Amino acid sequence: VTTWLGSVIAVGSAILLSPVWSDVSLKIYALQGAITLSSVSGTFFVLNVYSGIVGILAVFCTTYMAMGLSVLFDLIANHSLAISAYFVSISIYMTAGMFESLIPVELI
């Protein structure tokens, strides 16, 4: 469920931000949104309301960062990089101590 929701939110926010449809259709914002929401809400943190809200905000950040980084990566014609998804997911995981409502998944 989180992968589909992340994809829909990422593509929706890309459509709202980008003035040209070809920018959205040629790049893979759906994959980056799916990676971000599924990693924040379910893999790194226990799936609850708070991790869902943080995950949705992380998808918006991932999409905006991907649009910014696409200016650099258009020069090498590689749109399959999901660097923004990894960067946002890892940065949220590293600052998890600031969010008291996020419960990290404990691996025994």
ABEGO torsion letter per residue (X at the ends): XAAAAAAAAAAAAAAAABABAAAAAABBAAAAAAAAAAAABGAABBBBAAAAAAAAAAAAAAAAAAAAAAAAAAAAGBAABAAAAAAAAAAAAAAAAABAABBBBBBX
